[in-house]
Amino acid sequence: MKNRLSVTFEGASAEILERLAKERGGKGEVLRDALSLENVYVTATKRGAEILIREADGTLKQLVRI
């Protein structure tokens, strides 16, 4: 199933989208990845799980949605 979507990004969000699109191969790819990560986050936190990031020095930081 395909869905077309029109979204307007402004300011910092537009800049981030442009930068990531250059790195990832396109805006669609960035948005698909973001949707996938959001699904993982929501599914895990509904179960009471925490999402952690392990920094290069080994410290852990909790990912908190703002």
C-alpha positions as CSV (number, residue, x, y, z in Angstrom):
1,M,0.0,0.0,0.0
2,K,1.3,3.4,-0.9
3,N,0.4,6.7,0.7
4,R,1.4,10.2,-0.5
5,L,1.9,12.9,2.0
6,S,2.6,16.6,1.8
7,V,4.4,18.1,4.8
8,T,5.9,21.5,5.3
9,F,9.1,21.7,7.4
10,E,10.4,25.0,8.6
11,G,13.5,26.3,10.4
12,A,15.6,23.8,12.3
13,S,13.5,20.9,11.2
14,A,13.9,21.8,7.6
15,E,17.7,22.1,8.0
16,I,17.9,18.8,9.8
17,L,15.8,17.1,7.1
18,E,18.0,18.5,4.3
19,R,21.3,17.4,6.1
20,L,20.0,13.9,6.8
21,A,18.6,13.5,3.3
22,K,22.1,14.3,1.8
23,E,23.6,11.6,4.1
24,R,20.9,9.0,3.7
25,G,19.9,9.3,0.1
26,G,16.7,11.3,0.2
27,K,13.9,12.7,2.3
28,G,11.7,9.7,1.9
29,E,14.4,7.4,3.3
30,V,14.9,9.8,6.3
31,L,11.2,9.9,7.0
32,R,10.8,6.1,6.6
33,D,13.7,5.5,9.1
34,A,12.2,8.1,11.5
35,L,8.9,6.3,11.4
36,S,10.5,3.0,12.0
37,L,12.5,4.3,15.0
38,E,9.3,6.0,16.4
39,N,7.5,2.6,16.2
40,V,10.3,0.9,18.1
41,Y,10.3,3.7,20.7
42,V,6.6,3.7,21.3
43,T,6.3,-0.1,21.3
44,A,9.1,-0.5,23.8
45,T,8.0,2.3,26.1
46,K,4.5,1.0,26.2
47,R,6.0,-2.2,27.7
48,G,7.8,-0.1,30.3
49,A,11.2,-0.4,28.6
50,E,13.8,2.3,28.5
51,I,15.8,3.2,25.4
52,L,19.5,3.7,26.2
53,I,22.4,5.0,24.2
54,R,25.9,3.7,25.0
55,E,28.4,6.5,24.4
56,A,31.9,5.7,23.0
57,D,33.3,6.0,26.5
58,G,30.8,3.4,27.8
59,T,28.5,5.7,29.6
60,L,24.7,5.1,29.2
61,K,22.2,7.9,28.5
62,Q,18.5,7.4,28.5
63,L,16.7,8.5,25.3
64,V,13.8,10.8,26.3
65,R,11.4,12.1,23.8
66,I,10.9,15.9,23.9
